[in-house]
Amino acid sequence: MSEEAEAREPGREGRDPEAVSRFVEGFAAQLVEAGMQRMPARVFAALLASDSGTLTSAELGGQLQVSPAAVSGAVRYLAQQHMVSREREPGSRRERYRVHSNQWYEALTNREAVLKRWEAALREGVASLGAGTPAGRRMAETLAFFEFVDDEIAAMMERWREHREKVFGPGPAS
C-alpha cells in the first residue's frame, strides 16, 4: 500500500509520518538490542505500525528506504520465526506480508521445539558425563532449568489465551 493509500486508511487522519518512522526505528532498535537482526527488526516494526498489518515488498522498501533484496531476506527470517506470513494478492503475482495480532504467542510457542531439542541434548550430556560428576550435575541443573521453563511457558500461554479472550473477545487470532 502506498503512503498515499495508507494515509487514506481509516484512523490514519492526523498521523504524523515522521512520528511513525521514529517509532518504527526506535522499536526496531529495541528488538536489535534484544538479539534480532537489524533488517528483520525494521520490517517487523513497520508491519506492526501499519494499520492494515500488511505491506508489499515495494511498500516496505519505500518506507524503510531499502532494497527489495533486503526486504526479501528480512521477510524470510521473520516467516521462519512465525512472526509474519506471506499472502498472494488476488489476481497478482505480488505478495503481501502480514503481521498477526498473535505473532508473539506464535513465536514463543514455536520455541517449544527448540527447548525439546536442547533438553534431549542435555539428557545425553548428563548420561555421557555421568550424573555424579561436576559437569554432569551442571548439565542436570541446566536440563532441569529448561524443563521448568518449558512447563512454565505452556502454562503461561494457556493463561494468555484466556486473558486475551477476556480483554479482546473471541474471534480470529489475527
PANU-805580 format. One record per atom (N, C-alpha, C): y, x, z; atom name; residue in three letters; residue number from 1. Coordinates in steps of 0.05 Angstrom, whole numbers. Each point is the difference from the previous one (the first is absolute). Example, Ala and Ser with C-alpha at 12.3 -4.5 7.8 and 13.67 -1.06 7.14 Angstrom:
PAKE       c2       c1       c3   roro   bado   rose
PAKE     -114      264      156      N    Ala      1
PAKE       24      -18        0     CA    Ala      1
PAKE       24       18        0      C    Ala      1
PAKE       21       -7      -14      N    Ser      2
PAKE       24       16        1     CA    Ser      2
PAKE       22      -15       14      C    Ser      2
***
This chain:
PAKE       c2       c1       c3   roro   bado   rose
PAKE      -23       17        0      N    Met      1
PAKE       23      -17        0     CA    Met      1
PAKE       24       18        0      C    Met      1
PAKE       19       -5      -18      N    Ser      2
PAKE       24       16       -1     CA    Ser      2
PAKE       17       -4       24      C    Ser      2
PAKE       19       18        5      N    Glu      3
PAKE       18       -4       23     CA    Glu      3
PAKE       15      -26       -3      C    Glu      3
PAKE        8       -6      -25      N    Glu      4
PAKE       14      -25       -6     CA    Glu      4
PAKE      -17      -24        7      C    Glu      4
PAKE      -26        1       -9      N    Ala      5
PAKE      -18      -23        6     CA    Ala      5
PAKE       -6       -2       30      C    Ala      5
PAKE       -3       24       13      N    Glu      6
PAKE       -6       -1       28     CA    Glu      6
PAKE       25      -10       16      C    Glu      6
PAKE       23        6      -10      N    Ala      7
PAKE       25       -9       13     CA    Ala      7
PAKE        2      -31       -1      C    Ala      7
PAKE      -13      -12      -20      N    Arg      8
PAKE        0      -29       -2     CA    Arg      8
PAKE      -22      -13       17      C    Arg      8
PAKE      -18       16       11      N    Glu      9
PAKE      -21      -12       17     CA    Glu      9
PAKE       12      -16       23      C    Glu      9
PAKE      -14      -21        8      N    Pro     10
PAKE       10      -15       23     CA    Pro     10
PAKE        3       18       25      C    Pro     10
PAKE       22       -4       14      N    Gly     11
PAKE        5       16       24     CA    Gly     11
PAKE       12       27       -5      C    Gly     11
PAKE        5        7      -25      N    Arg     12
PAKE       11       26       -7     CA    Arg     12
PAKE       30        1        0      C    Arg     12
PAKE       13      -23        0      N    Glu     13
PAKE       29        0       -2     CA    Glu     13
PAKE       12       16       23      C    Glu     13
PAKE       19       16       -6      N    Gly     14
PAKE       14       15       21     CA    Gly     14
PAKE      -16       25        9      C    Gly     14
PAKE      -23        5      -11      N    Arg     15
PAKE      -15       24        8     CA    Arg     15
PAKE       13       25      -12      C    Arg     15
PAKE        5       19       16      N    Asp     16
PAKE       13       25       -9     CA    Asp     16
PAKE      -21       19      -10      C    Asp     16
PAKE        0        5      -27      N    Pro     17
PAKE      -20       18      -11     CA    Pro     17
PAKE       -1       28       13      C    Pro     17
PAKE       24       10        8      N    Glu     18
PAKE        1       26       13     CA    Glu     18
PAKE      -14       -1       27      C    Glu     18
PAKE        4      -22       15      N    Ala     19
PAKE      -13       -3       26     CA    Ala     19
PAKE      -30       -2       -4      C    Ala     19
PAKE       -9      -14      -20      N    Val     20
PAKE      -29       -2       -6     CA    Val     20
PAKE      -11       28       -6      C    Val     20
PAKE       14       15      -17      N    Ser     21
PAKE       -8       27       -7     CA    Ser     21
PAKE       -2       18       25      C    Ser     21
PAKE       20       -3       17      N    Arg     22
PAKE        0       16       25     CA    Arg     22
PAKE      -25       -7       17      C    Arg     22
PAKE       -6      -26        2      N    Phe     23
PAKE      -23       -8       15     CA    Phe     23
PAKE      -25       12      -13      C    Phe     23
PAKE       -3       -3      -26      N    Val     24
PAKE      -24       10      -14     CA    Val     24
PAKE       -4       29        6      C    Val     24
PAKE       21       16       -4      N    Glu     25
PAKE       -2       29        4     CA    Glu     25
PAKE       -5        7       30      C    Glu     25
PAKE       14      -15       18      N    Gly     26
PAKE       -4        5       28     CA    Gly     26
PAKE      -28       -7       10      C    Gly     26
PAKE      -10      -23       -8      N    Phe     27
PAKE      -27       -7        8     CA    Phe     27
PAKE      -20       18      -12      C    Phe     27
PAKE        4        8      -25      N    Ala     28
PAKE      -18       19      -14     CA    Ala     28
PAKE       -1       26       16      C    Ala     28
PAKE       24        9        9      N    Ala     29
PAKE        1       25       16     CA    Ala     29
PAKE      -17       -2       25      C    Ala     29
PAKE        1      -24       13      N    Gln     30
PAKE      -16       -4       24     CA    Gln     30
PAKE      -30        1       -7      C    Gln     30
PAKE       -8      -12      -22      N    Leu     31
PAKE      -28        1       -9     CA    Leu     31
PAKE       -8       28       -6      C    Leu     31
PAKE       17       16      -12      N    Val     32
PAKE       -6       28       -6     CA    Val     32
PAKE       -4       16       26      C    Val     32
PAKE       18       -5       20      N    Glu     33
PAKE       -3       13       26     CA    Glu     33
PAKE      -27       -7       13      C    Glu     33
PAKE      -10      -24       -6      N    Ala     34
PAKE      -25       -8       12     CA    Ala     34
PAKE      -24       10      -16      C    Ala     34
PAKE        5       14      -23      N    Gly     35
PAKE      -22       12      -15     CA    Gly     35
PAKE       -5      -10      -28      C    Gly     35
PAKE       15      -21       -9      N    Met     36
PAKE       -4      -10      -27     CA    Met     36
PAKE       14       18      -20      C    Met     36
PAKE      -11        2      -23      N    Gln     37
PAKE       13       16      -21     CA    Gln     37
PAKE       27      -13       -8      C    Gln     37
PAKE       19       16       -9      N    Arg     38
PAKE       27       -9       -4     CA    Arg     38
PAKE        2      -23      -21      C    Arg     38
PAKE      -11        4      -24      N    Met     39
PAKE        3      -20      -21     CA    Met     39
PAKE      -14      -26        7      C    Met     39
PAKE      -25        1       10      N    Pro     40
PAKE      -12      -26        8     CA    Pro     40
PAKE       17      -14       22      C    Pro     40
PAKE       12       15       17      N    Ala     41
PAKE       16      -12       21     CA    Ala     41
PAKE       24      -14      -12      C    Ala     41
PAKE       13       13      -19      N    Arg     42
PAKE       23      -12      -13     CA    Arg     42
PAKE       -7      -25      -16      C    Arg     42
PAKE      -23        1      -14      N    Val     43
PAKE       -9      -23      -16     CA    Val     43
PAKE       -7      -23       19      C    Val     43
PAKE      -14        6       21      N    Phe     44
PAKE       -8      -21       19     CA    Phe     44
PAKE       25      -13       13      C    Phe     44
PAKE       19       16        8      N    Ala     45
PAKE       24      -11       13     CA    Ala     45
PAKE       16      -17      -20      C    Ala     45
PAKE        1        8      -25      N    Ala     46
PAKE       14      -15      -21     CA    Ala     46
PAKE      -14      -27       -4      C    Ala     46
PAKE      -26        0       -1      N    Leu     47
PAKE      -15      -26       -3     CA    Leu     47
PAKE        4      -17       24      C    Leu     47
PAKE       -1       12       24      N    Leu     48
PAKE        4      -15       24     CA    Leu     48
PAKE       27      -13        2      C    Leu     48
PAKE       20       14      -11      N    Ala     49
PAKE       28      -10        1     CA    Ala     49
PAKE        6      -20      -22      C    Ala     49
PAKE      -18       -3      -19      N    Ser     50
PAKE        4      -19      -22     CA    Ser     50
PAKE       -7      -28       10      C    Ser     50
PAKE       18      -20       -5      N    Asp     51
PAKE       -6      -27        9     CA    Asp     51
PAKE      -26      -11      -12      C    Asp     51
PAKE       -5        7      -25      N    Ser     52
PAKE      -24      -11      -13     CA    Ser     52
PAKE      -25       15        9      C    Ser     52
PAKE        3       24       10      N    Gly     53
PAKE      -23       16        8     CA    Gly     53
PAKE      -14       12      -23      C    Gly     53
PAKE       11       -3      -24      N    Thr     54
PAKE      -12       11      -24     CA    Thr     54
PAKE       21       14      -17      C    Thr     54
PAKE       -7       22      -13      N    Leu     55
PAKE       17       14      -19     CA    Leu     55
PAKE      -17       13      -21      C    Leu     55
PAKE       11        4      -23      N    Thr     56
PAKE      -15       15      -21     CA    Thr     56
PAKE        6       30        3      C    Thr     56
PAKE      -15       15      -14      N    Ser     57
PAKE        4       29        0     CA    Ser     57
PAKE       29        7       -9      C    Ser     57
PAKE        9      -14      -21      N    Ala     58
PAKE       27        6      -10     CA    Ala     58
PAKE       21       -8       21      C    Ala     58
PAKE       -4      -22       14      N    Glu     59
PAKE       19       -8       20     CA    Glu     59
PAKE        0       19       23      C    Glu     59
PAKE      -24        9        9      N    Leu     60
PAKE       -1       20       21     CA    Leu     60
PAKE       13       26       -8      C    Leu     60
PAKE       -6        9      -25      N    Gly     61
PAKE       11       25      -10     CA    Gly     61
PAKE       30       -1       -1      C    Gly     61
PAKE       11      -23       -9      N    Gly     62
PAKE       29       -3       -2     CA    Gly     62
PAKE       13       -1       28      C    Gly     62
PAKE      -12      -15       18      N    Gln     63
PAKE       11       -2       27     CA    Gln     63
PAKE       -1       27       15      C    Gln     63
PAKE      -22       14       -3      N    Leu     64
PAKE       -3       25       15     CA    Leu     64
PAKE        8       24      -16      C    Leu     64
PAKE        7       -4      -26      N    Gln     65
PAKE        9       22      -18     CA    Gln     65
PAKE      -21       22       -2      C    Gln     65
PAKE      -25       -9       -6      N    Val     66
PAKE      -23       18       -4     CA    Val     66
PAKE      -14       -7      -26      C    Val     66
PAKE      -18       17       -8      N    Ser     67
PAKE      -15       -4      -25     CA    Ser     67
PAKE      -22      -20        4      C    Ser     67
PAKE       -9      -12      -23      N    Pro     68
PAKE      -23      -18        1     CA    Pro     68
PAKE      -25       14       11      C    Pro     68
PAKE       -3       26       -6      N    Ala     69
PAKE      -23       15       11     CA    Ala     69
PAKE        0        2       30      C    Ala     69
PAKE       24        4       11      N    Ala     70
PAKE        3        1       29     CA    Ala     70
PAKE       -7      -27       13      C    Ala     70
PAKE        9      -22      -12      N    Val     71
PAKE       -7      -26        9     CA    Val     71
PAKE      -30       -5       -1      C    Val     71
PAKE      -12        7      -23      N    Ser     72
PAKE      -29       -4       -4     CA    Ser     72
PAKE      -16       15       21      C    Ser     72
PAKE        6       24        6      N    Gly     73
PAKE      -14       16       20     CA    Gly     73
PAKE        3      -13       28      C    Gly     73
PAKE       24       -9        6      N    Ala     74
PAKE        5      -12       26     CA    Ala     74
PAKE      -15      -26        3      C    Ala     74
PAKE        0      -16      -21      N    Val     75
PAKE      -14      -26        1     CA    Val     75
PAKE      -30        5        2      C    Val     75
PAKE      -11       20      -14      N    Arg     76
PAKE      -28        6        2     CA    Arg     76
PAKE       -8        6       29      C    Arg     76
PAKE       16       17       13      N    Tyr     77
PAKE       -4        7       29     CA    Tyr     77
PAKE        2      -25       17      C    Tyr     77
PAKE       21      -16       -3      N    Leu     78
PAKE        3      -24       16     CA    Leu     78
PAKE      -22      -20       -4      C    Leu     78
PAKE      -10       -3      -24      N    Ala     79
PAKE      -22      -18       -6     CA    Ala     79
PAKE      -25        9       14      C    Ala     79
PAKE       -5       27        0      N    Gln     80
PAKE      -24       11       13     CA    Gln     80
PAKE        2       -5       30      C    Gln     80
PAKE       24       -1       11      N    Gln     81
PAKE        4       -5       29     CA    Gln     81
PAKE        1      -30        6      C    Gln     81
PAKE       -3      -17      -20      N    His     82
PAKE        1      -29        3     CA    His     82
PAKE       27       -9       10      C    His     82
PAKE       21       13       -9      N    Met     83
PAKE       27       -7        8     CA    Met     83
PAKE       14      -16      -22      C    Met     83
PAKE       -8        3      -25      N    Val     84
PAKE       10      -15      -22     CA    Val     84
PAKE      -22       -8      -19      C    Val     84
PAKE        5      -20      -17      N    Ser     85
PAKE      -20       -7      -20     CA    Ser     85
PAKE       15       -1      -27      C    Ser     85
PAKE      -17        2      -21      N    Arg     86
PAKE       11       -1      -27     CA    Arg     86
PAKE       -6      -28      -11      C    Arg     86
PAKE       19      -11      -15      N    Glu     87
PAKE       -4      -26      -13     CA    Glu     87
PAKE       10        2      -28      C    Glu     87
PAKE      -15      -12      -18      N    Arg     88
PAKE        9       -1      -28     CA    Arg     88
PAKE       19      -23       -4      C    Arg     88
PAKE       21        4      -14      N    Glu     89
PAKE       19      -22       -7     CA    Glu     89
PAKE      -14      -17      -21      C    Glu     89
PAKE       -1      -26        3      N    Pro     90
PAKE      -13      -18      -20     CA    Pro     90
PAKE       12        5      -28      C    Pro     90
PAKE      -18        4      -19      N    Gly     91
PAKE        9        4      -28     CA    Gly     91
PAKE       12       27       -5      C    Gly     91
PAKE       -3       19       18      N    Ser     92
PAKE       12       26       -3     CA    Ser     92
PAKE      -19       22        8      C    Ser     92
PAKE        4       24      -10      N    Arg     93
PAKE      -15       23        9     CA    Arg     93
PAKE       12       13       24      C    Arg     93
PAKE       24      -10        7      N    Arg     94
PAKE       15       12       22     CA    Arg     94
PAKE      -12       -8       27      C    Arg     94
PAKE       -1       19       19      N    Glu     95
PAKE      -10       -6       27     CA    Glu     95
PAKE       23       -3       19      C    Glu     95
PAKE       -4      -17       20      N    Arg     96
PAKE       18       -3       22     CA    Arg     96
PAKE      -14       11       25      C    Arg     96
PAKE       14       12       18      N    Tyr     97
PAKE      -12       10       24     CA    Tyr     97
PAKE       10      -18       23      C    Tyr     97
PAKE      -18       -8       17      N    Arg     98
PAKE        6      -19       21     CA    Arg     98
PAKE       -7       11       27      C    Arg     98
PAKE       19       -3       19      N    Val     99
PAKE       -5        6       28     CA    Val     99
PAKE       -6      -27       13      C    Val     99
PAKE      -20        0       17      N    His    100
PAKE       -8      -25       13     CA    His    100
PAKE       10        0       29      C    His    100
PAKE        3      -24       11      N    Ser    101
PAKE       10       -2       27     CA    Ser    101
PAKE      -20       11       20      C    Ser    101
PAKE      -25        2       -8      N    Asn    102
PAKE      -20       10       18     CA    Asn    102
PAKE       -8       29       -6      C    Asn    102
PAKE       18       15      -13      N    Gln    103
PAKE       -7       27       -8     CA    Gln    103
PAKE       -7       19       24      C    Gln    103
PAKE       13       -4       22      N    Trp    104
PAKE       -6       17       23     CA    Trp    104
PAKE      -27       -6       11      C    Trp    104
PAKE       -6      -26        1      N    Tyr    105
PAKE      -27       -8        9     CA    Tyr    105
PAKE      -21       11      -18      C    Tyr    105
PAKE        3       -3      -26      N    Glu    106
PAKE      -19       10      -19     CA    Glu    106
PAKE       -3       31        2      C    Glu    106
PAKE       22       14        2      N    Ala    107
PAKE       -1       29        1     CA    Ala    107
PAKE      -15        9       25      C    Ala    107
PAKE        6      -13       23      N    Leu    108
PAKE      -13        8       25     CA    Leu    108
PAKE      -29       -7        0      C    Leu    108
PAKE       -7      -24       -8      N    Thr    109
PAKE      -28       -8        1     CA    Thr    109
PAKE      -17       16      -20      C    Thr    109
PAKE       12        9      -22      N    Asn    110
PAKE      -15       16      -19     CA    Asn    110
PAKE       -5       29       10      C    Asn    110
PAKE       13        7       22      N    Arg    111
PAKE       -5       26       13     CA    Arg    111
PAKE      -27        0       14      C    Arg    111
PAKE      -11      -24        5      N    Glu    112
PAKE      -25       -2       14     CA    Glu    112
PAKE      -22       17      -13      C    Glu    112
PAKE       -1        0      -26      N    Ala    113
PAKE      -20       16      -15     CA    Ala    113
PAKE        3       29        6      C    Ala    113
PAKE       25        9        2      N    Val    114
PAKE        5       29        6     CA    Val    114
PAKE       -9        6       28      C    Val    114
PAKE        7      -18       19      N    Leu    115
PAKE       -9        4       28     CA    Leu    115
PAKE      -30        1        2      C    Leu    115
PAKE      -14      -17      -14      N    Lys    116
PAKE      -29        0        1     CA    Lys    116
PAKE      -12       26      -11      C    Lys    116
PAKE       12       11      -21      N    Arg    117
PAKE       -9       25      -11     CA    Arg    117
PAKE        5       23       20      C    Arg    117
PAKE       23        0       13      N    Trp    118
PAKE        6       20       20     CA    Trp    118
PAKE      -20       -2       24      C    Trp    118
PAKE       -5      -25        8      N    Glu    119
PAKE      -19       -4       22     CA    Glu    119
PAKE      -28       11       -7      C    Glu    119
PAKE       -9       -5      -24      N    Ala    120
PAKE      -26       10       -9     CA    Ala    120
PAKE        0       31        0      C    Ala    120
PAKE       21       12      -10      N    Ala    121
PAKE        2       29       -1     CA    Ala    121
PAKE        0       12       28      C    Ala    121
PAKE       15      -14       18      N    Leu    122
PAKE        1       10       28     CA    Leu    122
PAKE      -27       -3       14      C    Leu    122
PAKE      -14      -22       -5      N    Arg    123
PAKE      -27       -3       11     CA    Arg    123
PAKE      -18       23       -8      C    Arg    123
PAKE        2        7      -26      N    Glu    124
PAKE      -16       22      -10     CA    Glu    124
PAKE        9       26       13      C    Glu    124
PAKE       26        3        4      N    Gly    125
PAKE       10       24       14     CA    Gly    125
PAKE      -10        2       29      C    Gly    125
PAKE       -1      -22       14      N    Val    126
PAKE      -11        0       28     CA    Val    126
PAKE      -29        8       -1      C    Val    126
PAKE      -15      -11      -19      N    Ala    127
PAKE      -29        6       -2     CA    Ala    127
PAKE       -4       30       -8      C    Ala    127
PAKE       17       10      -18      N    Ser    128
PAKE       -3       27       -9     CA    Ser    128
PAKE        8       21       21      C    Ser    128
PAKE       21       -6       14      N    Leu    129
PAKE       11       19       20     CA    Leu    129
PAKE      -14       -2       27      C    Leu    129
PAKE      -12      -23        5      N    Gly    130
PAKE      -13       -5       26     CA    Gly    130
PAKE       20      -13       19      C    Gly    130
PAKE       -7      -23       10      N    Ala    131
PAKE       18      -16       17     CA    Ala    131
PAKE        7       16       26      C    Ala    131
PAKE      -16       19        8      N    Gly    132
PAKE        5       14       25     CA    Gly    132
PAKE       18       25       -3      C    Gly    132
PAKE        7        7      -25      N    Thr    133
PAKE       17       23       -5     CA    Thr    133
PAKE       29       -8        2      C    Thr    133
PAKE       19       19        5      N    Pro    134
PAKE       28       -8        1     CA    Pro    134
PAKE        9      -12      -27      C    Pro    134
PAKE       -8       11      -22      N    Ala    135
PAKE        8      -11      -26     CA    Ala    135
PAKE      -13      -28       -4      C    Ala    135
PAKE      -25       -4        8      N    Gly    136
PAKE      -13      -25       -2     CA    Gly    136
PAKE       14      -22       17      C    Gly    136
PAKE        8        8       24      N    Arg    137
PAKE       15      -19       18     CA    Arg    137
PAKE       27       -8      -13      C    Arg    137
PAKE       13       20      -12      N    Arg    138
PAKE       26       -5      -13     CA    Arg    138
PAKE       -4      -19      -23      C    Arg    138
PAKE      -22        4      -16      N    Met    139
PAKE       -6      -18      -22     CA    Met    139
PAKE       -7      -28       11      C    Met    139
PAKE      -15       -1       21      N    Ala    140
PAKE       -7      -26       12     CA    Ala    140
PAKE       25      -15        9      C    Ala    140
PAKE       19       14       12      N    Glu    141
PAKE       24      -13        9     CA    Glu    141
PAKE       16      -10      -24      C    Glu    141
PAKE        2       16      -21      N    Thr    142
PAKE       14       -8      -24     CA    Thr    142
PAKE      -14      -24      -12      C    Thr    142
PAKE      -26        0       -1      N    Leu    143
PAKE      -15      -23      -10     CA    Leu    143
PAKE        6      -25       17      C    Leu    143
PAKE        0        3       26      N    Ala    144
PAKE        5      -23       17     CA    Ala    144
PAKE       29      -11       -5      C    Ala    144
PAKE       19       18       -5      N    Phe    145
PAKE       27       -8       -5     CA    Phe    145
PAKE        1      -17      -26      C    Phe    145
PAKE      -13       10      -21      N    Phe    146
PAKE        1      -15      -25     CA    Phe    146
PAKE      -15      -27        1      C    Phe    146
PAKE      -22       -1       16      N    Glu    147
PAKE      -14      -25        4     CA    Glu    147
PAKE       18      -20       15      C    Glu    147
PAKE       15       11       20      N    Phe    148
PAKE       18      -17       15     CA    Phe    148
PAKE       23      -11      -18      C    Phe    148
PAKE       11       18      -16      N    Val    149
PAKE       22       -8      -19     CA    Val    149
PAKE      -11      -21      -19      C    Val    149
PAKE      -23        5      -11      N    Asp    150
PAKE      -12      -19      -19     CA    Asp    150
PAKE       -3      -28       13      C    Asp    150
PAKE      -10       -1       24      N    Asp    151
PAKE       -3      -26       14     CA    Asp    151
PAKE       27      -13        5      C    Asp    151
PAKE       19       16        9      N    Glu    152
PAKE       27      -10        6     CA    Glu    152
PAKE       14      -11      -25      C    Glu    152
PAKE       -3       14      -22      N    Ile    153
PAKE       13       -9      -25     CA    Ile    153
PAKE      -12      -27       -8      C    Ile    153
PAKE      -26       -3        1      N    Ala    154
PAKE      -12      -25       -7     CA    Ala    154
PAKE       10      -23       18      C    Ala    154
PAKE        1        5       26      N    Ala    155
PAKE       10      -21       18     CA    Ala    155
PAKE       30       -6       -5      C    Ala    155
PAKE       15       21       -5      N    Met    156
PAKE       29       -3       -5     CA    Met    156
PAKE        5      -16      -26      C    Met    156
PAKE      -16        5      -20      N    Met    157
PAKE        4      -14      -26     CA    Met    157
PAKE       -7      -30        4      C    Met    157
PAKE      -19       -6       16      N    Glu    158
PAKE       -6      -28        5     CA    Glu    158
PAKE       23      -13       15      C    Glu    158
PAKE       11       14       20      N    Arg    159
PAKE       24      -11       14     CA    Arg    159
PAKE       24       -3      -19      C    Arg    159
PAKE        3       19      -19      N    Trp    160
PAKE       22       -2      -19     CA    Trp    160
PAKE       -4      -25      -18      C    Trp    160
PAKE      -24       -5      -10      N    Arg    161
PAKE       -5      -23      -17     CA    Arg    161
PAKE        8      -26       15      C    Arg    161
PAKE       -7       -2       25      N    Glu    162
PAKE        7      -23       16     CA    Glu    162
PAKE       30       -2        5      C    Glu    162
PAKE       13       22        6      N    His    163
PAKE       29        1        5     CA    His    163
PAKE       15       -7      -26      C    His    163
PAKE       -9       12      -22      N    Arg    164
PAKE       13       -5      -26     CA    Arg    164
PAKE        0      -30       -7      C    Arg    164
PAKE      -23      -12        5      N    Glu    165
PAKE       -2      -29       -6     CA    Glu    165
PAKE       18      -16       17      C    Glu    165
PAKE        3        7       26      N    Lys    166
PAKE       18      -14       18     CA    Lys    166
PAKE       29        3       -9      C    Lys    166
PAKE        8       24       -7      N    Val    167
PAKE       27        6       -7     CA    Val    167
PAKE        8       -9      -28      C    Val    167
PAKE      -18        5      -20      N    Phe    168
PAKE        6       -6      -28     CA    Phe    168
PAKE      -15      -23      -12      C    Phe    168
PAKE      -19      -11       16      N    Gly    169
PAKE      -16      -23      -10     CA    Gly    169
PAKE      -22        9      -18      C    Gly    169
PAKE      -18      -19       -5      N    Pro    170
PAKE      -22        6      -18     CA    Pro    170
PAKE       10        2      -29      C    Pro    170
PAKE      -15       12      -16      N    Gly    171
PAKE        8        2      -28     CA    Gly    171
PAKE      -11       25      -12      C    Gly    171
PAKE        9        6      -25      N    Pro    172
PAKE      -10       23      -13     CA    Pro    172
PAKE        8       25       14      C    Pro    172
PAKE      -16       21       -2      N    Ala    173
PAKE        5       25       14     CA    Ala    173
PAKE       22       17      -13      C    Ala    173
PAKE       10       -8      -23      N    Ser    174
PAKE       20       16      -13     CA    Ser    174
PAKE       26      -15       -3      C    Ser    174
***
